[in-house]
Amino acid sequence: ARRNVPRAAAGAEWGRGEADALSIFPDVCAALQPPGGPGASLLAAPAGLLIVDVLRADALASGLGAIVADARTRGLLADGATVLPSSAVLRGCLVESRAIGSLGSVRGAVCGLDVSEFNRFRPAYRTLRAGHFQLTCLTRTVDLVRWDASDGAAEGEEDEGEDEGQRQRQGEEEEEAAGAGLGGVHMSAEIELVASASGNVDCLLCWSDLGLGEGLTLTGAPEGDERADGSAEQLAVYLEPALYIREGEVIRLSVTHNGRELRLRLVLSDGRQAWSHRGGVEEEGGVAVDLVAVAAAAASAKGDSAVTEGGEALEAAGGAGIPDVPPEIPDIPGISDSSAVAEAATSGPSKYHFAMLADEGRARAYDTAIGLAYADALADAQKQAGMEASPIVRALDIGTGSGLLSLMLTRAHQQQGLEASLTPSLQVHACEMLPPVATAARAVLASAGLETTVCIVTALSSKLTVCDEHAPPARPRDADFDSDSDAADVDEEKPPSHAEPATKPATKPANPTTVLPARCGLCVSEVLGTDPFCEGVLPALSHAHRVLLSPGARVVPAALRVLAALVSCEQLATGNRAPPAGSPICHGFDLTALDVARHARRGVRLDELAPFELLADPVQLFCVGLAQPPIEAGGGRTPLL
């Protein structure tokens, strides 16, 4: 921003002298000191204009009300100051869309297997472009809640039938909002709708209309609305259970918004109800609100000197001589002080996990491959056991997630074991590094009666080892197969030895859930990201072959091919660069300095973007064999596109 402004002002009639009066500092408005307040102020006088850039999907969740209320309360705004946007209306309608619904929960069986227990991780909502999905609007579009900058109040119809319990819950939510730095923002409304079509209510699709002055409105409506430009995202708020409504049926919708998230209750005329569940904000959904609270707390803790020093440093910089490199992200307590792994350890799976479970082609491919691999592993186990003994098939599941692949393994065992001459047994050790996800996987397997067949280990597969063949087996595992504090004590290179000299100090015994009774003859895994190597598939399989798998073990997937294609997609390009200098979208300004923040790569789903064109046939970059060690990429050639 410090580079863009002087560049735009240079030589322009309007810009002579004005650019020098512009102060840009890397903080949120909560860190500003009002004129005449304690300490040094960055404002010479109360502002006559406040402009707040907000998300268009749910502007109220971007902290709009909290920011304006904070600026007024602390004297940052002059009496009668103009605020833009001057109003925000959250609008929406009930929608049937199996595609959108599958992004928020498991609906039905996956390849005939029940993984519905995984729905404990269903998101409260998803941001998306509704125009890329097939959907049917089941009701007319209505105003859900409205915020007006003139008094900061929210408008909504009062429910005369509201009981004392509802009023008490509303009071608690207002206190919660105030405690979270939301300025006590609370909006509610009771709305009566009539279904215009029959169908399953998969979500409430909503968006914001922003008032930018008399007669000027910026809408986030989906494609199909005559005012929409197709560039905005909408919010799909999920309702559970997915109720079926009939055309003409009367629907009562209770709406509340605490300045952070929208909550809904839907009541049908026959008494059936559905709710949106409370959940963490998705990605940027509440970042602005969190930063307001964090910055206010930080400013209070640091005192006036921190603000003064920051202001002096920025004044000294003056926007000159700033190198063309991306700035470092400030260390904001509670926001950037933890690693991604540490954050994931207390949260659920990726938001795309439900999309993967809904991918029927992917599930069928894994199911078929696992069935074939199990047949080969069973034949190997039978040969090793001899014709007089019952074979034992030992399997390893790396990155089990919902437990789906372990379920496929046990089904293949049940189907093919009946045909074997001697009844085989199956032992599965499934690794999942995220404790909440591992707990859900246990629930999935317990509901199928497989808790004694599949052992869920809460650890990376690299923390597993195999019991010494000459040592007595480890004690039976506990009912809870969790391995948390002990997992890090296992030496992944060298199995624990029971033949060490007696003079060596005693060491803490390894957790039995991280010690396999023997090497496995079958391995299934799903540790592939959009970047196929970002989840560590190569080191995981290398360690498995070296430590956990028997020679010739069957592996699914057995190989990984990485392909590439050149793509032309306007939406993908404009989402990763500033508009060209002089572009009408920038009204003649040059914002190209923003390009220092461009992404080197992004994970995308092309079918969720605007129309795209492949400029060349896909080519294979390289192929990695996963079934046999060593695990390494082959090729090394330069493909021609």
C-alpha positions, 0 to 999 in steps of 0.5 A: 500500500505504501508503494501504490499510493505514491505511484498513483499520486505522482503527476496526478492533479488530485495527488499533489501533496495529498499522498504525503498526508496518508499514513498507513500502518500494519494494525487494526483500528482497535490499536488507534489512539483517539485525539486527546486520549492517553499517550500519543495519537495517530489521529490529529482529529476525529475522522469524518469518514470511516471505510470498512472493507468486509467480506461479502458472504457474511459482512456481519461476521467480518466484524463490521458492527464491532469495528464501527461500535469500537470507533465510535465508543473510543472517539475515533469518529466525529459526530455525524461521520459517514460510515461505508458501508452504511448498512448491511443486509444478510439475505438468504433462501432455503436450498436443496443441493446434494452437491453442496450438502455433501461438502458439509456432512456424510449423507448415506453410506459410502460404498455401502459402508457407514461412516456417519459417526464422522459427521461430528466434524461437519462444518457449520458452514462453507463459503462457495460460489453457488453458481457452480453447483446444481441447486433448487431454491425451495423458498423465496429470498428474504432479509434475515438480519439488517445492520445500519451504521446510523445507530449501529442497531440491528433490525429484526422482527420481535417474537412476541411468543418468546419465552423467558428461556429464549430471552435468557439465552439471548442475554448469554449470547450478548455477554459472549459477544461483548466478551469476545470484543464484538461490541455486544452486537446481537441481531435476531428475527423470526421469519415465516416462509412458505415453501415454493417447491418440494425438496430436502433442505440441505442448507440456507444459502445466504449473502450480504447486500452492502449499502454504499450510499443513496441508491447504491448497493453492492450485492453478493447474490449468486448468479441468476440474480439480475444484480449479481456480477458472478464474482461474489461468494455465498455462505451455505449454512448447514441444517441438521437434520436435512428435512423434507418440505412440501410445496406450500408448507409453512416454515418458521425460521428463527435467526440470530447473529452475534457478530461472529456467526449466524445461527438458525432454527427451522420449525415446520408446521408439523413440529419437525425441527432442524438447527444449524450447529455451532462451529468455529469460523471457517478460514477468514470467516471471523478473522477480522473480529478476532483481530479486533479483540486481539489488537485491543488486548495487545494495545492495552497490555503493551501500553501507550509506548508500543503504539507510539514506537510503532507510529514513529517507526512508520512515520520514519519509513514514510513509504520510501525504500521498501523492498519488493518482498512480502512482509513478515506476518506479525506475531499476534498472540492466539493467531500465529503463535502455533504451528499448523501441526499443533493447531491440527492436533486439536481440530478436525480434518481438512474441510475437503474431507467430506468432499472426498467421502462424497467422491463415489468414483474414488471410493469405488477405486479404493474398494476394488484395489483393496479387495484385490490386494487382500486376496493376494495378501491372504494367499501369501499368508496361507503359504507362510502358515502352511496348509495345516494352520489358519493364516493371519493377515496383518494389515497397516492403514496409514492416515485412516481418517474416517476409518473407511479404508479399514472398513473396506479391508474388513469387508474384503476379509469377511467376503473372501475368508468364507471361501478360504479352506482354513478360516483366516483371521485379520489384524489391522493397525490404523494410524491417525495423528489427529486425536479428535479424528482418531476418536471419531474413527474408533466410533465408526469402527465400533458401530460396525462391531470391529473395535477388536479387529482394528486397533486405532493408533493415535500417532504418525506411522513413523512412530510405530515399530515391530516387536523383537521376534525373539522377545515375548509379545507385548502385553495386551493393548488397552481398551482405549488404543490411544498412544499419546505421550508415549508415542514420541519415546519409540525409536523409529529406526531401531526396535526396542531390544530386550537383550541389552546388558543388564548394566544399562539403565532401565528405559521406559517401555514403549507403549504397546499400541505403537509396537506391532506384534509382527510385520504386516503383509498388506498396507493401505494409505491415504496421505495424499494432498492436492500437492501429492507429496505435501502429507508425507506419503514418500517418507511414510511409505519408506519407513513402512517398508523399512520397519513395518512391512514384510518383504513383498507386502501388498500396497494400496495405492501401489504407485503414484503418477504426477501429471500436469497441464497448462490451464487458462482460467480467468477466475484463477488468474485474477484471484492471484494478481492485481489488475493491470495498471489502468484497468477499469476495475481499478478506476485508473489506479495502479495497484500492481505493487500488490503482486508481491503477495501473489501465491506461488501455488494454490490448491484448487478444484477446477470444476468449482471455478469459472469455465477453463480451458486445457491448453495442452494434453496432460503429460506425466511428470514422473511416476513413483512406485510405492509397492517396493523399496526404495521409494523414489521418483523415476524419470528425470526427463523434461516433458514436452507440453 
